[in-house]
Amino acid sequence: MEYETLVSEYLDYGRNKFLEISKKRILPDETIFLNISKGYYTPDGERRYQRGVGFPNDKEFVNELIKKLKEISK
């Protein structure tokens, strides 16, 4: 699958780990989705990705996801 990253933010945690939260467009059909990928930094500082999860670019879904994350992190 080929896609274009429209915007991304990074959240570092642990010694050399990160999460990438991004909005991407699938090519060529233009479908937009959101993605959270887990990765780590190499000794040279490069990002390496391990796995990710994609979900619809739907405001209601995102709000519900945020709500669930807040509930379980209490």
LINSUL-V838696 format. One record per residue. N is the residue number from 1. SS is DSSP state (H for helix, E for strand, - for the rest). PSI is psi in degrees with one decimal (* if undefined). NEAR is the number of other C-alpha atoms within 12 Angstrom. Layout:
<<N & SS & PSI & NEAR> <N & SS & PSI & NEAR>>
//
This chain:
<<1 & - & 131.8 & 10> <2 & E & 138.9 & 12> <3 & E & 164.0 & 19> <4 & E & 129.9 & 21> <5 & E & 121.4 & 21> <6 & E & -41.8 & 18> <7 & E & 147.1 & 16> <8 & E & 149.2 & 17> <9 & E & 150.7 & 17> <10 & E & 143.1 & 20> <11 & E & 109.8 & 18> <12 & E & 146.5 & 18> <13 & E & 159.8 & 14> <14 & - & -161.1 & 11> <15 & - & -42.5 & 11> <16 & - & 33.7 & 19> <17 & E & 158.8 & 23> <18 & E & 160.6 & 27> <19 & E & 138.0 & 27> <20 & E & 122.7 & 30> <21 & E & 121.2 & 25> <22 & E & 161.3 & 28> <23 & E & 127.0 & 26> <24 & E & 156.4 & 27> <25 & E & 127.0 & 24> <26 & E & 133.9 & 20> <27 & E & 141.8 & 14> <28 & - & 3.5 & 11> <29 & - & -4.9 & 13> <30 & - & 8.1 & 14> <31 & - & 132.6 & 21> <32 & E & 136.0 & 23> <33 & E & 163.9 & 28> <34 & E & 151.3 & 31> <35 & E & 140.5 & 30> <36 & E & 120.2 & 25> <37 & E & 144.2 & 27> <38 & E & 142.1 & 25> <39 & E & -172.8 & 26> <40 & E & 162.9 & 25> <41 & E & 135.4 & 21> <42 & - & 167.8 & 14> <43 & - & -24.5 & 11> <44 & - & -1.9 & 9> <45 & - & 4.0 & 12> <46 & - & 148.7 & 13> <47 & E & 134.1 & 20> <48 & E & 134.0 & 20> <49 & E & 141.7 & 18> <50 & E & -49.7 & 16> <51 & E & 167.3 & 15> <52 & E & 170.3 & 18> <53 & E & 133.4 & 18> <54 & E & 151.4 & 22> <55 & E & 165.7 & 23> <56 & E & 149.0 & 22> <57 & - & 69.4 & 19> <58 & - & 121.5 & 16> <59 & H & -42.3 & 13> <60 & H & -43.0 & 12> <61 & H & -45.7 & 15> <62 & H & -44.3 & 18> <63 & H & -39.9 & 14> <64 & H & -39.8 & 13> <65 & H & -46.1 & 18> <66 & H & -43.8 & 14> <67 & H & -46.4 & 14> <68 & H & -40.9 & 13> <69 & H & -42.0 & 12> <70 & H & -40.0 & 11> <71 & H & -43.2 & 10> <72 & H & -13.8 & 9> <73 & - & 5.2 & 8> <74 & - & * & 7>>
//
